[in-house]
Amino acid sequence: MKTPDFEQEIGIDTYCTDHPGIDGKLRVRLDDFHVTELYLYPSKKDSGNFTIAEITSRNWETHTLVQELAHRLHLSQRRISFAGTKDKRAWTTQLMSFDHVLPEQLSTVTIKDVSIENIYQSDVPVRIGELSGNRFDITIRNIPMHIEPEDIISLISPFQQWGGFPNFYGIQRFGIIRPITHLVGKYIIQGDFEKAAMTYIGNPMPAENETTHAQRAELEKTRDYKKAFHSYPETLNFEKAILNRLIQDPHDFIGAFKELPKNLLMMFVNAYESWLFNKILSERIQRNLPIHQAVIGDIIYPMRKNVIVNETIPVTESNIEKVNLQIAKKKAVVTGLLVGYESTYADGEMGIIEHTIIDAQKIDPRDFIIPEIPFLSSAGSRRPLLALLPSLEWTLHTDEYASDRQALTLHFELQKGCYATSLLREVMKSQDPRNF
């Protein structure tokens, strides 16, 4: 079943089922999308240099929230760390750490729609990726009344049988209104920092509001960085940081990128890797190769105590039966390529898919060594093709805010790095990115 244009832009070219979706809309109300991190708490230590806190926010994107917290605390953003980024249009709870900030300092900070709780000290910070997963409580609204519970069962039963769903990177990885983070990453990989910067600060997109669209279009035409800096709204704070540097030196595009937070910069390169992974996974599904079982040539990762271990095990004729038995027991997962300078390709048909997708981009894995900004260099790895779904509870009910429509409420947990929207897109099959 063909996917809409906006999904094809981010490398997702297929669905797993042919059953029509329920359509509907996410985030009609902010409280409809609630995400809670499943933390790995740093140990407590009263004399530690780091203050740890649970931060609950509504309508705050993680990088913007960090910027605001840094401003209130009069410190560099680099002294605030977190385990995972969260969407803006949601109600989220996540763990953060603050370097050389006392608990009493943090407890005095007040920000609209943000609460700071469970504050304590530790001798280690929260680090990116140090969480076991996320718990989701999500309501899809604006569902037509003709949708029956049987429709929901038809859509989700394959994923319940497999124990998971296609592990695509969701649209928020790339930007819902401006899906360009992977394009910025591609130009960084190619060493074209000017094109990367202009893709980020210029490059007007159809879904943007009229004023911002016009401002970006003018910058594309005039390259008047000073005028753009003063005309862009404060909400485009990262664009303004780049523009401010280009006012000082119109040719220093590398220096302009260095004005951005490290985590945001890393997202560009990671988004390009993610786009390539989505293309690889799409092609595998379109070739009718299973994602919940291995075929000869695949590479699997073992699982120990429900944690995926980055230990590559090739699938051969001699071990495939044993491998698929372990996969059925949820003790292993099939993987796809996340390209980098130390990439390990699969063999067999999966290897053909991976080489074909990467070669079509005219890139070499060594391009992921980035000498201009070394910390952006990526060794690459592999990623499970299946996002594990140990349990899923759902209820189809009348929408309390619209009596002529229905709502679907879902409760589930996912491991870190898996996207709830990648499950929801299979249920909704919406043609409009704004519905996500």
N, C-alpha and C positions, 0 to 999 in steps of 0.2 A: 504494500500500500504506500503510495507516494506521499512524501512529507511536504509541508508548505515551504515557500521560498525562504522564510526567515530561519527555518531549521536547517535547510540546505546551506545557508550562509555559514553556519557554525559546524558544518561537517556531518550533520545527521540526515541521512538520505532515506530512511526506512522506518517502519513500525514493525513490531513483532507479530501483531495479530491483524486480521482483516475485518474484525468486528467493528462496526461504526462506533465512534467515541460518543461520550455524553455531552461534549462541548462544555459550557459553563465558564466561570471566571474565578480566578484566584484573587485573594487580597482585596475583596470588596470592602472589607473592614480590616484594619490592621491586626486586630486580635484573631482573625481567621487563619493566620499563618504564625504559629508559635513554635519556636525552635529552642531547645534546651541542650546545651553541651553535656555530654557524659564525661565529666572531668577526670583527669589524673592529677589530683591535688599535690602540689609541692609540700614537702614536710614542713611542719611548724618549727620555728626557731626564733625566740624573742629578740635575739640580738642580730638577726639577719638583715642584710642590706636591701632586701626586696619586700615590698608590701603586696600581698595577694588579695584580690577581691573578686566577688561575683558581680558582674555588671549586667543589669537588665535594662534594655532600651527598647523604645518603640519609634520606628521611622528614622533610625540612625544606621547608616552604612558604617562598617567597622573602621575603615581608614579615616573617615570624617569624624567619627566619634573620638578616635585617638587624638586627632588634631585638636579637637575642642578640649579634651581632658588635659593635653599638654599646655594649651593656652591658659587654662584655669590654674594649673599648677606651676606655671612659669618655668617650664623645662622643655628640653628637646623631645620630639616625638620618638626618637631612638631609645629613650629611657622607658618607654611603655611597650610591653610585648603581650602577645595573645596567642592562643593555640590555633584558632581558625577564623577566617573572615565570615561575616554574616551579611545577609541582604539588608537593604534599607527598609523596604516595605514589608516589615515583619515585626513581631514581638519576640525578642531574642534574649537569652541569658547565656553569658559566656564568662570565662575566667580570664583575668588580666593580671599582669604584674607591673610594678612601678619601682624603678631602680633609684635607691637612695631617696625615697619618699616615706615619711613616717605615717603610720596609720591615722594619727590624729589630723595630719594635713589632708589626707584623702577623704576623711569622714566629713570635712567641712565643705567639700565641693558639691554644689547644687546645679544641675543642668535639667532643663525641661525634658520630660519623658525619659529620664534616666534615674535609676536607683542603684546605689552602691552598698552592698551588703557583705556579711561574713568576711570582714577584713581581718587579716592576720599577717604576721611577718614570717619570712623564710630566708634561708641562705641560698636558694636557687630560684631562678625566674620561671615563669611560664614560657615555654618555647613553642614555636610554630609546629603544628602536627602532633603535639603531645595531648591528645584526647582520644578516647576510645570510640567515640561516635557522637551521634545526635539523636535526640528524641523529638518527634514531630507530632503536632496536633494541628490538623489542617482541615479547613472547610472550603469546598468548592461550591459557589453559589450560581444562581441564574441558570439552573439546569431545567430543561423543558419537562413538562408534566408527563409526557408520554414515556419517559425513561422508567424502566421497571428494574427491580432488584436483579432479575435474570440477566439484564444487560451488564450490570456491574460484575456479576459472577463470570459471564463470558469473557469479559475484559481482563480480569485479574486471575482467573483460575490457572492459566499457563504459568504465571509467575509463582503462584503458590505451589504448583507441582514441581517447578524447577528449584524452588527455594530462593528465587531472586528474579531480577529483571535486568535488561541491558544497561550496563554501567556507563552510559554516555555522560559526558560533562554537560551540565545544564546550561541554559541560555545565559544565566546570570554570570557564568564564568567569562563570557564574552561581552556582556552589556546588552540589556534588553532594548533600550532606546537607541543606543549606538553600539552595535556589535562589532567593535574594532580592536579590542585588546589583542587578539591573535594576529591581526594585520600589523600592529605596532611591533609585536614580537618578531614577526617574520622579517621586517625591515631591519630590526636590531641584529638578528642573526646574519643578515646579508651585509651588515656593516654600514647601512645607509641610515645614519642617525637623523639626517635632515628630513628624509621622507617619513621616518618613524615619528618625529616630532610634529610634522605638519599633519600627519594622519590623526594624531591625538588632539592637537589644539585647533586645527582647521577642519577640513573634511566634513562639511555639513551633511546631515542625514535627514531623510524625509520625515521620520517620526518625531524630530525635535520640535520645540515650540518655534513659532515664526520669528521671534526676535533673535533667539540664539542662532537659528539657522542663517539669518541674514548676517549676523556678526561674524560667524565662521566663514561664510562665503566671501565677505569683504576682506578678511585676513588672507584668505587664499589668493585673492586678486592683488592686494596691495603690499602684503608682507609688512604692514605697519604694526609692529609689535607693541609700540607704545600706545597707539590708539586702541588696539584690541585689549590691552591690559586694563585701560580705564573704562572700556565699554562692557567688558565681560562681567556678568553678575558674580557676586561673592561665592555663590554656590559652585562656580567652576574654579574652586580654589587651587586645584592641582594644575589646571591649564594656566592660571595666572602665575603660579610659581615658575613654570617654564618660560612664560612670556617675560617675566621680570628679569630673568637671566639673559634672555635674548635682547632685551633693551640695552643691557650693558655690553654685550658682545653678540652681534647678529649672526656670527658664524660658529659660535660655541654650542652646538647642539648636544654634544656629549656632556658638557658642563650643565646644560639646561636639564637634562635627564637626571643628573646627580642631585638636583634640587628636590626630587621626589622621594618619598619614604622608600626605604629598602624593600619592604614587603610589596608595595605597589609595583616597583620596578620588576621584581621577580615575577609578578603575575603576568607581565607581558610575554616573557619568554615561555612561561608555563602554559599560557593560553594558546600559543602556537603549537606546542607539543600536544595540548588537549584537542585542538582542531584536527591534527593529524591522527590522533587516536580515534576520534569520532569517525573519521573517514575509514579507518581500518576496520572498526567494529561494524559500521554500516555495510561494508563490502562483505564481511564474513556472513552477516545475517542474510544479505541478498543472494549469496551463494548457497543458502540453506545448510550451512555448517552450524552445528549446535554450539551454543555458548555455555550450556550447563553440563557438557560432556567434552572430553578431549578426543581429538583425532591424531593420527600419527604425524609427527612433526611439530606438534604444539609444545609450548613450554608452560609448565604449571608452577604455581607457588604452593607449598604446604601450609597448613594451618595448625597452630598449636594453641590450645585453650581459647579457641575462637578468634585468635589473632593471626593475620596473614604474615608469613615470614618471607622476606625477600631472598629466597633461595631457589635459584632456577633449576628445574628438573626437566630435561627433555623427554618427550613422549615417543617411545619406539614401539616396534611391533612386539618386542618381548615384554614390555611393562604396561602396555595400554590397558589390559584388563584390570590389573591391580590399581592403576591410576584412577580409572573410572569408578572403581569400587570406593576408593578414598574420597573422590569427589562426591559420590552419592551420600557418603557419611559426613559430608561437610568438613572434611579434613584436608581438602586441597581445592584450588580454583584454577581454571584456565586463564591465561593472560594474553594481553596484546601489547604491542610495542609503544613505549613512550620514548621517542627518539632523543638521543644525546650523543656526546662524543665517545661514550663507552657502550653504545647500544649493543644488545644481544638480540639478533633476529631469530625468529622461529625457522623451522625447516618445513618441508612439505607444502601443502596448499596455503597454510597460514603464512609461511615464509614468502611465498609468491605474492600474496596480498600485501604484506608489509613492504617488501622491496618495491612493488609497483606504485604504491601510494607515495612513498618517500622519493623515489626516483622522478615521479611526475612533477615534484616541486623543484627539481634541479638543485637540491641541496646535498651536502655531504655531512655526515654526522659530526665531523670535526669543525663544522661551522658553528657548533654550539660552544666552542671555546671563544670567549669574547674578551680579548685583551684590553679593550678600551674601558670596560667595567667588569673586572674579573669575577666579582661575586655573582654576576648573572650567568656565568658559564654553567652548563648543565650536562652532567654525565649521562643522564637518561636512566630509565629503568623499565619495568613492565607493570601493567595495571590489570587487575582482574576484569574479565569480560562481563562478569555477573556481579551485580550489586546484591549482596545477600539480604534476604528479607525473612528473618526468623519468624516474625508474626505480623499480622495485619488485621486490625479491627476496623469495621466501617459501618456506617448507618446512613441510609437514604431517608430523608425526612423533608417535610414541608419547610420552606425557607421562612423563618420567623419575620423577615423584613420584606417579603414579597409573597403573598398568599397564592399567586398564580404561577409560582416557580418552585423548584425543589433545591435542596442542598445535600451534598454528600460530605460527611465528616469522617476523616480517617485518622487512626492512631497507629504509629509504627516507629521502629528504631532502625537506624542505618549506621554502618561503620563509617569512620572518618573518610572524607574524600568522596563519598557517594552523594548524589543529588536527589532530593525528594522530587524535584520537578521532572526528573527523568522517568520516574514512575508515573507521575500525574499526567505527563504528556501522552503516555500510552492509554490512559483512561479517558482523557478529554479529547485528544486528537483535534485540538483547536487550530484554526487557520489564522488566528490573529495573535501576534506576540504580546499584545497588551493584555490578553487574558491570563498571562502568566505573571 
